[in-house]
């Protein structure tokens, strides 16, 4: 039995953390098995085994699965709240010599007491109100809280006014393959089990937003993420004839000056402004040393979005690429003029900005391709090494198609790379959304009345979460903009587009309090997380009923 108490949740959390369920490893398989077995031991699921399922992630090389369970209130009740979260964690390499203990929080916390720690981490450790370890905050405690509430509900299903479901998924820390795969299952389960999803509640850690911020938060939406890709094509030449060519690295450098940290591209919602673009990779595409100007380079960026559409992002990135290209040409012209004065030779810079989308690249190649291009693309992707990162596979495919592009002039190709997370917001536009906002008001009142906590309600959870995939609020063609401009869509990465459009589930995030997720000082605040959050989660569920 899983007890919905401080002791029961803490014990379960330690058991969950003990499994090193690092993204894209077999530890995720072990984790799904443990969660499934723990729930299967509950009397309710022994009597109703059909209400507990392992949902396979389609075409997953590891054979990973999501765990789905539902406690049904009774015949004729369809309204269902989903408790959800991810059971994977990032690796523990950052823990250094203490890595062997990272999944044993009690021992890891003890050993950290002998280590040199940042001042805030040392203060938290010495308070006795924190436990350290990989996954204690992000997000094994949240999973344990949800499982404990599901266990309590299973003891008296007749006392429920709504069905209570639970969905635990793998791979959130990587490409969200688990949640993306679960979307189609959720659509099918609606019909199969007679469910009407009225809300999805996540328990991602809701720690301080900024240093010294001790506020408690509840979030009614989640920020989106999109990754613009720039494939730079220059002109090769021997370095001894520098001005005969165009260095793709120059295009990439100028692009980074235009985009990196540029607040003009920072999305905003009300008075809340989200971080500007950050370059996650910038490199040339040569794998050997040559005394030749690099002809190809690539860069891609992280962008958080709350209102901007993929189509708008694509247009903005095209303009940024054009600005960068013009900047590179201006730089070359100025350099050539100065060089001419030194040498007495007249140098012309013949280049003009050329920017196309990946969709335009594909369309041009298809018009001239000698054979079945779709089959060619499929076979090329299958020939790539299994261990190659999804982004690198997509970049490699773009380079392969460039070989068949009929024009040789320098250019920048603009597209997207995986993953893509749609933003989710609650504008009170539907009865379901308004009911969620009423439940939030009740949680805030309960926190103030019973615990003296002044909770802050935020429109967007700033960290990336799987709540993005509980529906899509926007024009369907916006999803087409993403799929048409992402190399390898359908083979390397995809989204269940139809499922996203059919789901429209309001979301909430009510999580425990943690700090330094993904760092060696990752830690969980015990009192609030184990004493208060479980009560607030139960309050939210009951208010939705």
HELIX and SHEET records of a PDB file:
HELIX    1   1 UNK A    6  UNK A   17  1                                  12    
HELIX    2   2 UNK A   27  UNK A   40  1                                  14    
HELIX    3   3 UNK A   43  UNK A   47  1                                   5    
HELIX    4   4 UNK A   49  UNK A   51  5                                   3    
HELIX    5   5 UNK A   93  UNK A  101  5                                   9    
HELIX    6   6 UNK A  105  UNK A  112  1                                   8    
HELIX    7   7 UNK A  119  UNK A  127  1                                   9    
HELIX    8   8 UNK A  136  UNK A  140  3                                   5    
HELIX    9   9 UNK A  141  UNK A  154  1                                  14    
HELIX   10  10 UNK A  157  UNK A  159  5                                   3    
HELIX   11  11 UNK A  177  UNK A  193  1                                  17    
HELIX   12  12 UNK A  239  UNK A  244  5                                   6    
HELIX   13  13 UNK A  248  UNK A  259  1                                  12    
HELIX   14  14 UNK A  263  UNK A  265  5                                   3    
HELIX   15  15 UNK A  310  UNK A  343  1                                  34    
HELIX   16  16 UNK A  358  UNK A  368  1                                  11    
HELIX   17  17 UNK A  373  UNK A  383  1                                  11    
HELIX   18  18 UNK A  390  UNK A  402  1                                  13    
HELIX   19  19 UNK A  431  UNK A  451  1                                  21    
HELIX   20  20 UNK A  466  UNK A  469  5                                   4    
HELIX   21  21 UNK A  476  UNK A  484  1                                   9    
HELIX   22  22 UNK A  497  UNK A  502  1                                   6    
HELIX   23  23 UNK A  526  UNK A  527  1                                   2    
HELIX   24  24 UNK A  528  UNK A  532  3                                   5    
HELIX   25  25 UNK A  533  UNK A  544  1                                  12    
SHEET    1   A 6 UNK A  52  UNK A  56  0                                        
SHEET    2   A 6 UNK A  65  UNK A  71 -1                                        
SHEET    3   A 6 UNK A 163  UNK A 169 -1                                        
SHEET    4   A 6 UNK A  79  UNK A  86  1                                        
SHEET    5   A 6 UNK A 196  UNK A 202  1                                        
SHEET    6   A 6 UNK A 507  UNK A 509  1                                        
SHEET    1   B 3 UNK A 130  UNK A 132  0                                        
SHEET    2   B 3 UNK A 523  UNK A 525 -1                                        
SHEET    3   B 3 UNK A 514  UNK A 515 -1                                        
SHEET    1   C 2 UNK A 216  UNK A 219  0                                        
SHEET    2   C 2 UNK A 455  UNK A 458  1                                        
SHEET    1   D 5 UNK A 278  UNK A 284  0                                        
SHEET    2   D 5 UNK A 296  UNK A 305 -1                                        
SHEET    3   D 5 UNK A 224  UNK A 233 -1                                        
SHEET    4   D 5 UNK A 411  UNK A 421 -1                                        
SHEET    5   D 5 UNK A 355  UNK A 357  1                                        
SHEET    1   E 2 UNK A 268  UNK A 269  0                                        
SHEET    2   E 2 UNK A 272  UNK A 273 -1                                        
END                                                                             
